[in-house]
Each structure stands twice: as structure tokens, then as C-alpha cells.
Amino acid sequence: MDISRILQKIRPNCSYYVDGNTYEGVVWQDENNQKPSFQEIEDAWQVLKQEFIWEGIRLKRNQLLQETDYTQVEDFKGNKEVWANYRAALRNVPQLFGDPDSVIWPTKPE
């Protein structure tokens, strides 16, 4: 769990420091805002983990798209439509799957 990153997300601009990487190590110095509870931290961590996973999926998707950019140039000799469909399926991956663990990548044409 990345306590500092979580606190930046749920309590931006608050004053604190972290001694170690545990909830107990959070020293709250902000008089205007209450230190988040351990449950708030835990809940935010679950959300943040999902965001990290989706970020990785989008990075992979973007890499696969970039690797196939050449298939859409005018002088490409292959079947542009097949490749365009593959690329469209790649672009739709984040919208088609609600759970990152259920992502099924489209099959790359030959």
C-alpha cells in the first residue's frame, strides 16, 4: 500500500508526513482537516489499485496500436479492413471489460 500516494489522492494539499509506509506512521499536521481513518485509506487503496491495473492495460493497448500503425498507411499491401477491425477492438478494450482481470485481448491478424 502506498500511503503517501493515497493521501495525495484523498486529502490533497493537507499537511502531514509519513514515517515508514504504514497508517500508524502517518503524522497528521493539518489543523483544518481530519486525518483519514484506516478504513478510508484502505478503501482508497482498493480504488487506486484498480486505477494502476487499468493504466497498465491502457499502456499495453497503446503499445499494440503503435506497433500496428503501419497497417493503416496508404501503401500497406495487407488487408487494411482486418487490421482496422483489430485496432478498433484494441481501442474498445477498456470500455468492454468492467473488471481488468477479465480482459481478453483481441487476436492479432496474420
VOLOLO-423448 format. One record per residue: z, x, y of N, C-alpha, C in turn; residue number from 1; residue in one letter. Coordinates in nm, 2 decimals. Atoms other than C-alpha are relative to their C-alpha. Layout:
% VOLOLO-423448
<lomi n_zz="Z" n_xx="X" n_yy="Y" ca_zz="Z" ca_xx="X" ca_yy="Y" c_zz="Z" c_xx="X" c_yy="Y" n="NUM" res="A"/>
...
//
This chain:
% VOLOLO-423448
<lomi n_zz="0.00" n_xx="0.09" n_yy="-0.12" ca_zz="0.00" ca_xx="0.00" ca_yy="0.00" c_zz="0.00" c_xx="0.09" c_yy="0.12" n="1" res="M"/>
<lomi n_zz="0.01" n_xx="-0.08" n_yy="-0.12" ca_zz="-0.10" ca_xx="0.14" ca_yy="0.34" c_zz="0.08" c_xx="-0.07" c_yy="0.11" n="2" res="D"/>
<lomi n_zz="-0.08" n_xx="0.07" n_yy="-0.10" ca_zz="0.19" ca_xx="0.03" ca_yy="0.56" c_zz="-0.05" c_xx="0.00" c_yy="0.14" n="3" res="I"/>
<lomi n_zz="0.05" n_xx="-0.02" n_yy="-0.13" ca_zz="0.05" ca_xx="0.17" ca_yy="0.88" c_zz="-0.12" c_xx="-0.09" c_yy="0.03" n="4" res="S"/>
<lomi n_zz="0.13" n_xx="0.08" n_yy="-0.02" ca_zz="-0.29" ca_xx="0.00" ca_yy="0.84" c_zz="0.04" c_xx="-0.15" c_yy="0.00" n="5" res="R"/>
<lomi n_zz="-0.04" n_xx="0.14" n_yy="0.01" ca_zz="-0.12" ca_xx="-0.33" ca_yy="0.75" c_zz="0.06" c_xx="-0.04" c_yy="0.14" n="6" res="I"/>
<lomi n_zz="-0.07" n_xx="0.03" n_yy="-0.13" ca_zz="0.10" ca_xx="-0.32" ca_yy="1.06" c_zz="-0.10" c_xx="0.00" c_yy="0.12" n="7" res="L"/>
<lomi n_zz="0.10" n_xx="0.01" n_yy="-0.11" ca_zz="-0.20" ca_xx="-0.24" ca_yy="1.28" c_zz="-0.08" c_xx="-0.13" c_yy="0.00" n="8" res="Q"/>
<lomi n_zz="0.08" n_xx="0.13" n_yy="0.02" ca_zz="-0.37" ca_xx="-0.55" ca_yy="1.14" c_zz="0.09" c_xx="-0.12" c_yy="0.05" n="9" res="K"/>
<lomi n_zz="-0.08" n_xx="0.13" n_yy="-0.03" ca_zz="-0.08" ca_xx="-0.80" ca_yy="1.17" c_zz="0.08" c_xx="0.01" c_yy="0.12" n="10" res="I"/>
<lomi n_zz="-0.08" n_xx="-0.02" n_yy="-0.13" ca_zz="0.11" ca_xx="-0.65" ca_yy="1.47" c_zz="-0.06" c_xx="0.10" c_yy="0.08" n="11" res="R"/>
<lomi n_zz="0.07" n_xx="-0.10" n_yy="-0.08" ca_zz="-0.15" ca_xx="-0.47" ca_yy="1.68" c_zz="0.08" c_xx="0.02" c_yy="0.13" n="12" res="P"/>
<lomi n_zz="-0.06" n_xx="-0.04" n_yy="-0.13" ca_zz="-0.01" ca_xx="-0.29" ca_yy="1.99" c_zz="0.16" c_xx="-0.01" c_yy="0.00" n="13" res="N"/>
<lomi n_zz="-0.14" n_xx="-0.01" n_yy="0.01" ca_zz="0.35" ca_xx="-0.30" ca_yy="1.86" c_zz="0.05" c_xx="0.14" c_yy="-0.01" n="14" res="C"/>
<lomi n_zz="-0.06" n_xx="-0.14" n_yy="0.00" ca_zz="0.58" ca_xx="0.00" ca_yy="1.88" c_zz="0.09" c_xx="0.01" c_yy="-0.12" n="15" res="S"/>
<lomi n_zz="-0.08" n_xx="-0.03" n_yy="0.12" ca_zz="0.71" ca_xx="0.14" ca_yy="1.55" c_zz="-0.05" c_xx="0.14" c_yy="-0.05" n="16" res="Y"/>
<lomi n_zz="0.05" n_xx="-0.11" n_yy="0.08" ca_zz="0.69" ca_xx="0.44" ca_yy="1.33" c_zz="0.04" c_xx="-0.01" c_yy="-0.14" n="17" res="Y"/>
<lomi n_zz="-0.02" n_xx="0.02" n_yy="0.14" ca_zz="0.68" ca_xx="0.48" ca_yy="0.96" c_zz="0.05" c_xx="0.14" c_yy="-0.06" n="18" res="V"/>
<lomi n_zz="-0.06" n_xx="-0.11" n_yy="0.06" ca_zz="0.90" ca_xx="0.73" ca_yy="0.78" c_zz="-0.03" c_xx="-0.01" c_yy="-0.15" n="19" res="D"/>
<lomi n_zz="0.05" n_xx="0.02" n_yy="0.13" ca_zz="0.71" ca_xx="0.76" ca_yy="0.45" c_zz="-0.10" c_xx="-0.12" c_yy="-0.01" n="20" res="G"/>
<lomi n_zz="0.10" n_xx="0.11" n_yy="0.01" ca_zz="0.49" ca_xx="0.47" ca_yy="0.32" c_zz="0.07" c_xx="-0.12" c_yy="-0.07" n="21" res="N"/>
<lomi n_zz="-0.06" n_xx="0.12" n_yy="0.06" ca_zz="0.74" ca_xx="0.20" ca_yy="0.23" c_zz="0.05" c_xx="-0.09" c_yy="0.11" n="22" res="T"/>
<lomi n_zz="-0.05" n_xx="0.10" n_yy="-0.09" ca_zz="0.87" ca_xx="-0.11" ca_yy="0.40" c_zz="0.13" c_xx="0.05" c_yy="0.06" n="23" res="Y"/>
<lomi n_zz="-0.13" n_xx="-0.05" n_yy="-0.05" ca_zz="1.22" ca_xx="0.05" ca_yy="0.43" c_zz="-0.02" c_xx="0.11" c_yy="0.10" n="24" res="E"/>
<lomi n_zz="0.03" n_xx="-0.11" n_yy="-0.10" ca_zz="1.06" ca_xx="0.34" ca_yy="0.62" c_zz="-0.05" c_xx="-0.04" c_yy="0.13" n="25" res="G"/>
<lomi n_zz="0.05" n_xx="0.05" n_yy="-0.13" ca_zz="0.93" ca_xx="0.12" ca_yy="0.90" c_zz="0.12" c_xx="-0.01" c_yy="0.10" n="26" res="V"/>
<lomi n_zz="-0.10" n_xx="0.01" n_yy="-0.11" ca_zz="1.14" ca_xx="0.18" ca_yy="1.21" c_zz="-0.06" c_xx="-0.07" c_yy="0.11" n="27" res="V"/>
<lomi n_zz="0.06" n_xx="0.09" n_yy="-0.10" ca_zz="1.07" ca_xx="-0.10" ca_yy="1.45" c_zz="0.06" c_xx="0.03" c_yy="0.13" n="28" res="W"/>
<lomi n_zz="-0.05" n_xx="-0.04" n_yy="-0.14" ca_zz="1.09" ca_xx="-0.01" ca_yy="1.82" c_zz="-0.05" c_xx="-0.10" c_yy="0.10" n="29" res="Q"/>
<lomi n_zz="0.06" n_xx="0.10" n_yy="-0.09" ca_zz="0.92" ca_xx="-0.32" ca_yy="1.97" c_zz="0.10" c_xx="-0.11" c_yy="0.03" n="30" res="D"/>
<lomi n_zz="-0.11" n_xx="0.11" n_yy="-0.03" ca_zz="1.18" ca_xx="-0.54" ca_yy="2.15" c_zz="-0.07" c_xx="-0.13" c_yy="0.02" n="31" res="E"/>
<lomi n_zz="0.06" n_xx="0.13" n_yy="-0.03" ca_zz="0.92" ca_xx="-0.81" ca_yy="2.23" c_zz="-0.06" c_xx="-0.07" c_yy="-0.13" n="32" res="N"/>
<lomi n_zz="0.06" n_xx="0.05" n_yy="0.12" ca_zz="0.80" ca_xx="-0.86" ca_yy="1.87" c_zz="0.09" c_xx="0.03" c_yy="-0.12" n="33" res="N"/>
<lomi n_zz="-0.08" n_xx="-0.02" n_yy="0.11" ca_zz="0.99" ca_xx="-0.91" ca_yy="1.55" c_zz="-0.07" c_xx="0.08" c_yy="-0.11" n="34" res="Q"/>
<lomi n_zz="0.06" n_xx="-0.08" n_yy="0.11" ca_zz="0.94" ca_xx="-0.67" ca_yy="1.26" c_zz="-0.04" c_xx="-0.10" c_yy="-0.11" n="35" res="K"/>
<lomi n_zz="0.05" n_xx="0.10" n_yy="0.11" ca_zz="0.73" ca_xx="-0.85" ca_yy="0.99" c_zz="0.09" c_xx="0.01" c_yy="-0.12" n="36" res="P"/>
<lomi n_zz="-0.08" n_xx="0.00" n_yy="0.12" ca_zz="0.91" ca_xx="-0.95" ca_yy="0.68" c_zz="-0.08" c_xx="0.08" c_yy="-0.11" n="37" res="S"/>
<lomi n_zz="0.06" n_xx="-0.07" n_yy="0.11" ca_zz="0.84" ca_xx="-0.77" ca_yy="0.35" c_zz="-0.11" c_xx="-0.09" c_yy="-0.06" n="38" res="F"/>
<lomi n_zz="0.10" n_xx="0.10" n_yy="0.06" ca_zz="0.66" ca_xx="-1.09" ca_yy="0.23" c_zz="-0.13" c_xx="0.00" c_yy="0.09" n="39" res="Q"/>
<lomi n_zz="0.12" n_xx="-0.01" n_yy="-0.09" ca_zz="0.43" ca_xx="-1.08" ca_yy="0.54" c_zz="-0.08" c_xx="0.12" c_yy="-0.03" n="40" res="E"/>
<lomi n_zz="0.07" n_xx="-0.12" n_yy="0.03" ca_zz="0.35" ca_xx="-0.72" ca_yy="0.47" c_zz="-0.08" c_xx="-0.01" c_yy="-0.14" n="41" res="I"/>
<lomi n_zz="0.06" n_xx="0.02" n_yy="0.13" ca_zz="0.28" ca_xx="-0.80" ca_yy="0.10" c_zz="-0.12" c_xx="-0.09" c_yy="0.01" n="42" res="E"/>
<lomi n_zz="0.11" n_xx="0.10" n_yy="-0.01" ca_zz="0.06" ca_xx="-1.10" ca_yy="0.19" c_zz="-0.12" c_xx="0.07" c_yy="0.07" n="43" res="D"/>
<lomi n_zz="0.11" n_xx="-0.07" n_yy="-0.07" ca_zz="-0.14" ca_xx="-0.89" ca_yy="0.44" c_zz="-0.06" c_xx="0.10" c_yy="-0.08" n="44" res="A"/>
<lomi n_zz="0.05" n_xx="-0.10" n_yy="0.09" ca_zz="-0.18" ca_xx="-0.62" ca_yy="0.18" c_zz="-0.10" c_xx="-0.06" c_yy="-0.09" n="45" res="W"/>
<lomi n_zz="0.09" n_xx="0.07" n_yy="0.09" ca_zz="-0.34" ca_xx="-0.86" ca_yy="-0.06" c_zz="-0.14" c_xx="-0.03" c_yy="0.07" n="46" res="Q"/>
<lomi n_zz="0.12" n_xx="0.03" n_yy="-0.08" ca_zz="-0.59" ca_xx="-0.97" ca_yy="0.21" c_zz="-0.08" c_xx="0.13" c_yy="0.03" n="47" res="V"/>
<lomi n_zz="0.06" n_xx="-0.13" n_yy="-0.04" ca_zz="-0.66" ca_xx="-0.61" ca_yy="0.32" c_zz="-0.07" c_xx="0.07" c_yy="-0.12" n="48" res="L"/>
<lomi n_zz="0.06" n_xx="-0.06" n_yy="0.12" ca_zz="-0.72" ca_xx="-0.50" ca_yy="-0.04" c_zz="-0.14" c_xx="-0.07" c_yy="-0.03" n="49" res="K"/>
<lomi n_zz="0.13" n_xx="0.07" n_yy="0.02" ca_zz="-0.99" ca_xx="-0.77" ca_yy="-0.07" c_zz="-0.11" c_xx="0.04" c_yy="0.10" n="50" res="Q"/>
<lomi n_zz="0.10" n_xx="-0.04" n_yy="-0.10" ca_zz="-1.15" ca_xx="-0.66" ca_yy="0.25" c_zz="-0.05" c_xx="0.14" c_yy="-0.03" n="51" res="E"/>
<lomi n_zz="0.04" n_xx="-0.13" n_yy="0.04" ca_zz="-1.16" ca_xx="-0.30" ca_yy="0.12" c_zz="-0.10" c_xx="-0.01" c_yy="-0.11" n="52" res="F"/>
<lomi n_zz="0.09" n_xx="0.01" n_yy="0.11" ca_zz="-1.33" ca_xx="-0.41" ca_yy="-0.20" c_zz="-0.13" c_xx="-0.06" c_yy="0.05" n="53" res="I"/>
<lomi n_zz="0.13" n_xx="0.05" n_yy="-0.05" ca_zz="-1.59" ca_xx="-0.62" ca_yy="-0.01" c_zz="-0.07" c_xx="0.10" c_yy="0.08" n="54" res="W"/>
<lomi n_zz="0.06" n_xx="-0.11" n_yy="-0.08" ca_zz="-1.65" ca_xx="-0.33" ca_yy="0.22" c_zz="-0.08" c_xx="0.09" c_yy="-0.09" n="55" res="E"/>
<lomi n_zz="0.06" n_xx="-0.08" n_yy="0.10" ca_zz="-1.73" ca_xx="-0.12" ca_yy="-0.08" c_zz="-0.13" c_xx="-0.06" c_yy="-0.06" n="56" res="G"/>
<lomi n_zz="0.11" n_xx="0.08" n_yy="0.05" ca_zz="-1.96" ca_xx="-0.39" ca_yy="-0.22" c_zz="-0.12" c_xx="0.00" c_yy="0.10" n="57" res="I"/>
<lomi n_zz="0.11" n_xx="0.00" n_yy="-0.10" ca_zz="-2.15" ca_xx="-0.41" ca_yy="0.11" c_zz="-0.06" c_xx="0.14" c_yy="0.02" n="58" res="R"/>
<lomi n_zz="0.05" n_xx="-0.14" n_yy="-0.01" ca_zz="-2.18" ca_xx="-0.03" ca_yy="0.13" c_zz="-0.10" c_xx="0.03" c_yy="-0.12" n="59" res="L"/>
<lomi n_zz="0.09" n_xx="-0.02" n_yy="0.12" ca_zz="-2.33" ca_xx="-0.03" ca_yy="-0.23" c_zz="-0.13" c_xx="-0.08" c_yy="0.03" n="60" res="K"/>
<lomi n_zz="0.11" n_xx="0.09" n_yy="-0.03" ca_zz="-2.56" ca_xx="-0.32" ca_yy="-0.13" c_zz="-0.10" c_xx="0.07" c_yy="0.10" n="61" res="R"/>
<lomi n_zz="0.08" n_xx="-0.06" n_yy="-0.10" ca_zz="-2.68" ca_xx="-0.14" ca_yy="0.18" c_zz="-0.07" c_xx="0.12" c_yy="-0.05" n="62" res="N"/>
<lomi n_zz="0.07" n_xx="-0.12" n_yy="0.06" ca_zz="-2.75" ca_xx="0.18" ca_yy="-0.02" c_zz="-0.12" c_xx="-0.04" c_yy="-0.08" n="63" res="Q"/>
<lomi n_zz="0.11" n_xx="0.04" n_yy="0.09" ca_zz="-2.96" ca_xx="-0.01" ca_yy="-0.27" c_zz="-0.11" c_xx="-0.06" c_yy="0.08" n="64" res="L"/>
<lomi n_zz="0.11" n_xx="0.05" n_yy="-0.09" ca_zz="-3.15" ca_xx="-0.18" ca_yy="0.01" c_zz="-0.07" c_xx="0.12" c_yy="0.06" n="65" res="L"/>
<lomi n_zz="0.06" n_xx="-0.11" n_yy="-0.06" ca_zz="-3.21" ca_xx="0.15" ca_yy="0.18" c_zz="-0.09" c_xx="0.08" c_yy="-0.10" n="66" res="Q"/>
<lomi n_zz="0.07" n_xx="-0.07" n_yy="0.10" ca_zz="-3.33" ca_xx="0.31" ca_yy="-0.15" c_zz="-0.13" c_xx="-0.08" c_yy="-0.03" n="67" res="E"/>
<lomi n_zz="0.13" n_xx="0.08" n_yy="0.03" ca_zz="-3.60" ca_xx="0.03" ca_yy="-0.17" c_zz="-0.07" c_xx="-0.04" c_yy="0.12" n="68" res="T"/>
<lomi n_zz="0.07" n_xx="0.03" n_yy="-0.13" ca_zz="-3.71" ca_xx="0.02" ca_yy="0.19" c_zz="-0.15" c_xx="0.03" c_yy="-0.02" n="69" res="D"/>
<lomi n_zz="0.14" n_xx="-0.04" n_yy="0.02" ca_zz="-4.03" ca_xx="0.20" ca_yy="0.08" c_zz="-0.09" c_xx="-0.11" c_yy="-0.06" n="70" res="Y"/>
<lomi n_zz="0.08" n_xx="0.10" n_yy="0.07" ca_zz="-4.14" ca_xx="-0.11" ca_yy="-0.12" c_zz="-0.05" c_xx="-0.10" c_yy="0.09" n="71" res="T"/>
<lomi n_zz="0.04" n_xx="0.10" n_yy="-0.09" ca_zz="-4.19" ca_xx="-0.31" ca_yy="0.19" c_zz="-0.10" c_xx="0.05" c_yy="0.10" n="72" res="Q"/>
<lomi n_zz="0.10" n_xx="-0.05" n_yy="-0.10" ca_zz="-4.43" ca_xx="-0.08" ca_yy="0.38" c_zz="-0.14" c_xx="-0.05" c_yy="-0.04" n="73" res="V"/>
<lomi n_zz="0.13" n_xx="0.06" n_yy="0.01" ca_zz="-4.79" ca_xx="-0.19" ca_yy="0.42" c_zz="-0.08" c_xx="0.07" c_yy="-0.12" n="74" res="E"/>
<lomi n_zz="0.08" n_xx="-0.06" n_yy="0.11" ca_zz="-4.94" ca_xx="0.07" ca_yy="0.18" c_zz="0.07" c_xx="0.02" c_yy="-0.13" n="75" res="D"/>
<lomi n_zz="-0.06" n_xx="0.00" n_yy="0.13" ca_zz="-4.70" ca_xx="0.02" ca_yy="-0.11" c_zz="-0.09" c_xx="-0.06" c_yy="-0.10" n="76" res="F"/>
<lomi n_zz="0.10" n_xx="0.04" n_yy="0.11" ca_zz="-4.90" ca_xx="-0.02" ca_yy="-0.43" c_zz="0.06" c_xx="-0.10" c_yy="-0.10" n="77" res="K"/>
<lomi n_zz="-0.06" n_xx="0.09" n_yy="0.10" ca_zz="-4.65" ca_xx="-0.22" ca_yy="-0.63" c_zz="0.00" c_xx="-0.15" c_yy="0.05" n="78" res="G"/>
<lomi n_zz="-0.01" n_xx="0.14" n_yy="-0.03" ca_zz="-4.57" ca_xx="-0.59" ca_yy="-0.63" c_zz="0.11" c_xx="-0.03" c_yy="0.11" n="79" res="N"/>
<lomi n_zz="-0.09" n_xx="0.02" n_yy="-0.11" ca_zz="-4.42" ca_xx="-0.65" ca_yy="-0.29" c_zz="0.09" c_xx="-0.12" c_yy="-0.01" n="80" res="K"/>
<lomi n_zz="-0.07" n_xx="0.12" n_yy="0.01" ca_zz="-4.31" ca_xx="-1.00" ca_yy="-0.37" c_zz="0.12" c_xx="0.01" c_yy="-0.09" n="81" res="E"/>
<lomi n_zz="-0.11" n_xx="-0.02" n_yy="0.10" ca_zz="-4.10" ca_xx="-0.90" ca_yy="-0.67" c_zz="0.11" c_xx="0.08" c_yy="0.07" n="82" res="V"/>
<lomi n_zz="-0.10" n_xx="-0.08" n_yy="-0.07" ca_zz="-3.93" ca_xx="-0.63" ca_yy="-0.46" c_zz="0.07" c_xx="-0.07" c_yy="0.12" n="83" res="W"/>
<lomi n_zz="-0.06" n_xx="0.07" n_yy="-0.10" ca_zz="-3.88" ca_xx="-0.86" ca_yy="-0.17" c_zz="0.11" c_xx="-0.10" c_yy="-0.05" n="84" res="A"/>
<lomi n_zz="-0.10" n_xx="0.09" n_yy="0.06" ca_zz="-3.70" ca_xx="-1.11" ca_yy="-0.40" c_zz="0.12" c_xx="0.08" c_yy="-0.04" n="85" res="N"/>
<lomi n_zz="-0.12" n_xx="-0.08" n_yy="0.04" ca_zz="-3.48" ca_xx="-0.83" ca_yy="-0.54" c_zz="0.08" c_xx="0.03" c_yy="0.13" n="86" res="Y"/>
<lomi n_zz="-0.07" n_xx="-0.04" n_yy="-0.13" ca_zz="-3.39" ca_xx="-0.72" ca_yy="-0.18" c_zz="0.07" c_xx="-0.12" c_yy="0.06" n="87" res="R"/>
<lomi n_zz="-0.06" n_xx="0.12" n_yy="-0.05" ca_zz="-3.32" ca_xx="-1.08" ca_yy="-0.08" c_zz="0.13" c_xx="-0.03" c_yy="-0.09" n="88" res="A"/>
<lomi n_zz="-0.11" n_xx="0.02" n_yy="0.09" ca_zz="-3.09" ca_xx="-1.11" ca_yy="-0.39" c_zz="0.12" c_xx="0.09" c_yy="0.04" n="89" res="A"/>
<lomi n_zz="-0.10" n_xx="-0.10" n_yy="-0.04" ca_zz="-2.91" ca_xx="-0.79" ca_yy="-0.28" c_zz="0.07" c_xx="-0.05" c_yy="0.13" n="90" res="L"/>
<lomi n_zz="-0.06" n_xx="0.04" n_yy="-0.13" ca_zz="-2.86" ca_xx="-0.93" ca_yy="0.08" c_zz="0.09" c_xx="-0.12" c_yy="-0.02" n="91" res="R"/>
<lomi n_zz="-0.08" n_xx="0.12" n_yy="0.03" ca_zz="-2.71" ca_xx="-1.25" ca_yy="-0.07" c_zz="0.12" c_xx="0.02" c_yy="-0.08" n="92" res="N"/>
<lomi n_zz="-0.12" n_xx="-0.03" n_yy="0.09" ca_zz="-2.45" ca_xx="-1.08" ca_yy="-0.29" c_zz="0.13" c_xx="-0.05" c_yy="0.06" n="93" res="V"/>
<lomi n_zz="-0.13" n_xx="0.04" n_yy="-0.05" ca_zz="-2.16" ca_xx="-1.13" ca_yy="-0.05" c_zz="0.02" c_xx="-0.15" c_yy="0.01" n="94" res="P"/>
<lomi n_zz="-0.01" n_xx="0.15" n_yy="-0.02" ca_zz="-2.24" ca_xx="-1.50" ca_yy="0.01" c_zz="0.01" c_xx="-0.07" c_yy="-0.14" n="95" res="Q"/>
<lomi n_zz="0.01" n_xx="0.07" n_yy="0.13" ca_zz="-2.30" ca_xx="-1.58" ca_yy="-0.36" c_zz="0.13" c_xx="0.01" c_yy="-0.09" n="96" res="L"/>
<lomi n_zz="-0.12" n_xx="-0.02" n_yy="0.08" ca_zz="-1.97" ca_xx="-1.45" ca_yy="-0.50" c_zz="0.13" c_xx="-0.01" c_yy="0.08" n="97" res="F"/>
<lomi n_zz="-0.12" n_xx="0.01" n_yy="-0.07" ca_zz="-1.63" ca_xx="-1.56" ca_yy="-0.39" c_zz="0.10" c_xx="0.10" c_yy="-0.03" n="98" res="G"/>
<lomi n_zz="-0.09" n_xx="-0.10" n_yy="0.05" ca_zz="-1.45" ca_xx="-1.31" ca_yy="-0.59" c_zz="-0.07" c_xx="0.13" c_yy="-0.03" n="99" res="D"/>
<lomi n_zz="0.07" n_xx="-0.13" n_yy="0.02" ca_zz="-1.55" ca_xx="-0.94" ca_yy="-0.57" c_zz="-0.01" c_xx="0.05" c_yy="-0.14" n="100" res="P"/>
<lomi n_zz="0.00" n_xx="-0.04" n_yy="0.14" ca_zz="-1.46" ca_xx="-0.89" ca_yy="-0.93" c_zz="-0.11" c_xx="-0.07" c_yy="-0.09" n="101" res="D"/>
<lomi n_zz="0.10" n_xx="0.08" n_yy="0.07" ca_zz="-1.73" ca_xx="-1.15" ca_yy="-1.03" c_zz="-0.14" c_xx="0.04" c_yy="0.04" n="102" res="S"/>
<lomi n_zz="0.13" n_xx="-0.03" n_yy="-0.05" ca_zz="-2.02" ca_xx="-0.98" ca_yy="-0.85" c_zz="-0.09" c_xx="0.05" c_yy="-0.12" n="103" res="V"/>
<lomi n_zz="0.10" n_xx="-0.04" n_yy="0.09" ca_zz="-2.33" ca_xx="-0.94" ca_yy="-1.07" c_zz="-0.12" c_xx="0.05" c_yy="0.08" n="104" res="I"/>
<lomi n_zz="0.11" n_xx="-0.06" n_yy="-0.08" ca_zz="-2.59" ca_xx="-0.71" ca_yy="-0.92" c_zz="-0.13" c_xx="-0.04" c_yy="-0.06" n="105" res="W"/>
<lomi n_zz="0.14" n_xx="0.03" n_yy="0.05" ca_zz="-2.95" ca_xx="-0.82" ca_yy="-0.94" c_zz="-0.06" c_xx="0.12" c_yy="-0.07" n="106" res="P"/>
<lomi n_zz="0.07" n_xx="-0.11" n_yy="0.08" ca_zz="-3.17" ca_xx="-0.62" ca_yy="-1.18" c_zz="-0.11" c_xx="0.05" c_yy="0.09" n="107" res="T"/>
<lomi n_zz="0.11" n_xx="-0.07" n_yy="-0.07" ca_zz="-3.39" ca_xx="-0.37" ca_yy="-1.01" c_zz="-0.13" c_xx="-0.01" c_yy="-0.07" n="108" res="K"/>
<lomi n_zz="0.13" n_xx="0.01" n_yy="0.06" ca_zz="-3.76" ca_xx="-0.43" ca_yy="-1.07" c_zz="-0.05" c_xx="0.14" c_yy="-0.05" n="109" res="P"/>
<lomi n_zz="0.06" n_xx="-0.13" n_yy="0.04" ca_zz="-3.96" ca_xx="-0.16" ca_yy="-1.25" c_zz="-0.13" c_xx="0.03" c_yy="0.06" n="110" res="E"/>
//
